Amino acid sequence: MADIEATYRSLIKCINEERWEDLPRYMHSHFEKDGQDYTPESYAAQMGSDGKVELTVDAVTVDHESQQRLGATVLVKFKPRVTNERDAKQAGKSVSFMAQHFNWFTGGKLSKTLTLADRDELHRQLSDSEAKYTPDLISNYQPPPRASSDAGLSARELEDRYREYIGCINAQTMETELHRFCHPQVVHNTKALTIEQYRLLIQEAFTAIPDITFELHTVVVDERAQRVAVRIEFTGTPVGVFAGVKPNGRGVNFCEHVTYHFEEGKIARVWSIVDWTSYRAQLSE
């Protein structure tokens, strides 16, 4: 069976080097990205249409049991193509931002990808020529050494524990149960939070959207890395200001791509990207 991580990394290298003729070696003849169908040839044509892209694989969370799915965090360096006078102000400017991808493989080749980029960071850098950016890389994270007695959770245990955690959130029993799933301190996107601060961060969603539901779309578990990569889809009707946007009476549907690192069976580190662009767009219509 093909090593999907090696295939994925080879595909990224192929894209960076613009070796479009080699894409069929790693990409399925029918490839779907974010709901759009491509052939390797049409994907190659699309890649050059918006600007120059360079991808650096930060970390890969692999479903080693099936060898059919992996989650990846990717540092994207992007130089927009100049198409009009307004874009000319950004000529020569490259921006960097993180993205999290979920990838499915068929016959050892990439057949489907769901991506989510930190578009807020992209827009921040495009609007501010002096903006500085330091990516929060999973590969830079150094977890504490495991105790000799800590073998880590199995893949099944990691998934079960994570699903129980989401069940606790949906049931809004975090005040009494969150400690079962999280360490007393959780680092969320570079911010060190007490478990109570972390609970309040999650609670903000329920305050603004009382009927919000956290639905697990994709869960990829990597026993070796003690990581879980997840796509969560949210639905509900906002009644309060959230992400800087006022409610308009309409329901919303948006998502989050998030990767968790577990230590001693509990969540210690969280890397999250939420599709705030989609959320805001639905409330501005």
C-alpha positions in Angstrom: 0.0 0.0 0.0 1.3 3.5 -0.9 2.5 5.7 1.9 0.0 8.6 1.6 2.2 11.0 3.6 5.1 10.5 1.2 2.7 10.9 -1.7 1.3 14.1 -0.3 4.7 15.6 0.4 5.8 14.7 -3.2 2.7 16.4 -4.5 3.4 19.6 -2.6 7.0 19.6 -3.9 5.7 19.1 -7.4 3.4 22.1 -7.0 6.2 24.3 -5.6 8.5 23.4 -8.5 5.6 23.8 -11.0 6.3 20.3 -12.4 2.7 20.2 -13.7 3.4 17.3 -16.0 4.1 15.1 -12.9 0.8 15.8 -11.1 -0.9 12.6 -12.5 1.8 10.6 -10.5 0.3 11.8 -7.2 -3.2 13.1 -8.1 -6.2 11.1 -9.1 -7.6 11.6 -12.6 -10.8 12.8 -11.0 -9.8 15.2 -8.2 -12.2 17.2 -6.0 -11.1 20.3 -4.1 -13.6 22.2 -2.0 -16.5 20.8 -4.0 -14.9 21.7 -7.4 -14.0 18.9 -9.8 -10.6 18.9 -11.5 -8.3 16.8 -13.7 -4.6 17.2 -13.0 -4.4 19.3 -16.1 -7.2 21.7 -15.1 -5.9 21.9 -11.6 -2.5 22.9 -12.9 -4.1 25.7 -15.0 -6.1 27.0 -12.0 -3.0 27.1 -9.7 -1.3 29.8 -11.8 -4.4 31.9 -12.3 -4.4 33.9 -9.0 -0.7 34.3 -8.3 2.4 32.5 -7.2 2.0 30.0 -4.4 4.6 28.3 -2.3 3.5 25.6 0.2 5.5 24.4 3.2 4.1 21.3 5.0 4.2 22.1 8.7 2.7 18.9 10.2 0.8 15.9 8.9 -1.8 13.9 11.0 -2.2 10.5 9.4 -4.8 7.8 9.7 -2.3 5.0 9.7 -4.9 2.3 10.0 -6.7 3.1 6.7 -3.9 4.9 4.8 -6.7 6.8 3.1 -6.9 10.1 4.9 -4.6 12.7 6.4 -4.9 16.1 7.8 -2.1 18.7 7.1 -1.2 22.1 8.4 0.4 24.1 5.6 2.3 27.5 5.6 1.2 29.3 2.5 3.3 32.0 0.9 1.3 33.8 -1.7 2.2 36.6 -4.2 -1.1 37.9 -5.8 -1.3 38.3 -9.6 -1.6 42.0 -10.6 -4.8 42.3 -12.7 -5.8 46.0 -12.2 -4.6 49.3 -10.9 -5.8 48.6 -7.3 -3.8 45.3 -7.3 -0.7 47.2 -8.6 -0.2 48.5 -5.0 0.5 45.0 -3.9 2.9 44.2 -6.8 5.9 42.2 -5.6 4.4 41.8 -2.1 4.2 38.3 -0.7 1.9 37.3 2.2 2.1 34.3 4.5 -0.7 32.5 6.3 -1.6 29.1 7.7 -4.1 26.7 6.2 -5.4 23.3 7.3 -6.2 20.7 4.7 -8.1 17.4 4.9 -7.0 14.9 2.2 -8.5 11.7 0.9 -6.6 9.1 -1.2 -7.9 6.5 -3.7 -5.5 3.9 -5.1 -2.6 5.8 -3.4 -3.4 9.1 -5.2 -4.9 12.3 -3.8 -8.6 12.3 -4.8 -10.3 14.9 -2.6 -9.2 17.9 -0.5 -11.0 20.2 1.8 -9.1 23.4 2.7 -9.5 26.2 5.1 -7.0 29.2 5.1 -6.6 31.9 7.7 -8.1 34.5 5.4 -8.3 37.1 8.1 -4.5 37.0 8.3 -4.3 37.1 4.5 -6.4 40.2 4.4 -4.6 41.9 7.3 -1.3 41.6 5.5 -2.7 42.7 2.1 -4.2 45.8 3.8 -1.1 46.7 5.8 2.2 46.8 4.0 4.0 47.0 7.4 2.2 44.0 8.9 4.5 41.4 10.6 3.6 37.7 10.8 5.0 34.8 12.8 3.3 31.5 12.0 2.3 29.3 14.9 3.8 26.0 13.6 2.9 22.6 15.0 6.4 21.5 14.0 7.9 24.0 16.4 5.9 22.6 19.4 8.0 20.6 21.8 5.7 18.5 24.1 7.2 17.5 27.4 8.8 14.1 27.6 6.4 11.3 28.2 6.6 9.5 31.5 7.8 5.9 31.1 4.3 4.8 32.3 2.5 6.9 29.6 2.1 4.9 26.5 -0.4 7.4 25.1 -3.9 6.7 23.9 -4.6 4.2 21.1 -6.2 5.6 17.9 -9.6 4.3 19.1 -9.2 5.8 22.5 -8.2 9.2 21.1 -11.2 9.3 18.8 -13.6 8.2 21.6 -12.1 10.7 24.0 -12.4 13.5 21.4 -16.0 12.6 20.6 -16.9 12.7 24.3 -15.3 16.2 24.5 -17.5 17.4 21.6 -20.5 15.8 23.3 -19.7 17.7 26.5 -19.7 21.0 24.5 -22.9 20.3 22.7 -24.6 19.3 26.0 -23.2 22.5 27.6 -21.8 20.5 30.5 -18.4 22.1 30.3 -18.5 23.7 33.7 -18.5 20.2 35.3 -16.9 18.0 32.7 -14.3 19.9 30.7 -11.6 19.0 33.1 -12.0 15.3 32.0 -10.8 16.2 28.5 -8.4 19.2 29.0 -5.3 20.0 31.0 -5.6 22.8 33.6 -3.8 25.0 31.0 -4.5 24.8 27.3 -2.6 26.8 24.6 -5.0 27.9 21.9 -3.4 29.6 18.9 -0.4 30.8 20.9 -2.5 32.0 23.9 -2.0 30.1 27.2 -5.4 29.8 28.8 -6.6 28.4 32.1 -9.2 25.7 31.6 -11.8 28.3 32.8 -10.6 30.8 30.2 -10.8 28.1 27.5 -14.3 27.2 28.6 -15.3 30.9 28.3 -13.8 31.0 24.8 -16.0 28.2 23.7 -19.0 29.6 25.6 -18.8 32.8 23.5 -20.3 30.8 20.6 -23.3 29.8 22.7 -23.8 33.3 24.0 -24.0 34.6 20.5 -25.7 31.6 18.9 -27.7 29.8 21.6 -28.8 26.9 19.3 -25.4 26.3 17.8 -24.5 22.7 17.1 -20.9 21.4 16.8 -21.1 18.6 14.1 -18.1 16.5 13.4 -17.6 16.2 9.7 -14.1 14.6 9.6 -12.0 13.2 12.4 -8.4 12.0 11.6 -6.5 10.4 14.5 -2.7 9.9 14.6 -1.8 7.6 17.4 1.9 8.0 16.9 1.8 11.8 17.1 -1.1 11.8 19.7 -2.9 14.3 17.5 -6.4 14.6 16.3 -7.3 16.8 13.3 -10.9 17.7 12.8 -13.3 19.5 10.6 -16.2 20.8 12.6 -19.3 22.3 11.0 -21.5 24.7 12.9 -25.1 25.6 12.4 -27.4 27.9 14.3 -29.1 31.3 14.3 -27.1 34.2 15.8 -28.9 36.5 18.3 -25.8 38.5 19.4 -22.7 40.1 18.0 -20.1 37.5 17.1 -16.8 37.9 15.2 -17.6 41.6 15.0 -20.9 41.0 13.1 -24.4 41.8 14.2 -27.2 39.1 13.7 -29.7 39.6 11.0 -32.2 36.9 11.9 -30.8 34.4 9.4 -29.2 31.1 10.2 -25.6 30.4 9.5 -23.5 27.4 8.5 -19.7 27.7 8.8 -16.8 25.5 9.8 -13.5 25.2 11.7 -10.4 23.1 10.9 -8.6 22.4 14.1 -5.7 20.2 15.3 -5.3 19.0 18.9 -2.3 17.6 20.7 -3.0 15.3 23.6 -0.7 14.8 26.5 -1.4 12.1 29.1 -4.8 11.5 27.5 -6.0 15.2 27.6 -6.0 18.2 25.3 -2.9 20.4 25.8 -2.5 22.3 22.6 -5.0 23.6 20.0 -4.3 25.0 16.5 -7.6 26.4 15.1 -8.7 28.2 11.9 -12.4 29.3 11.7 -14.1 30.3 8.5 -15.0 33.8 9.8 -15.1 35.0 6.2 -18.0 32.7 5.4 -19.7 33.6 8.6 -19.6 37.3 8.0 -20.7 37.0 4.4 -23.8 35.1 5.4 -24.8 37.8 7.8 -24.1 40.7 5.4 -26.4 39.4 2.6 
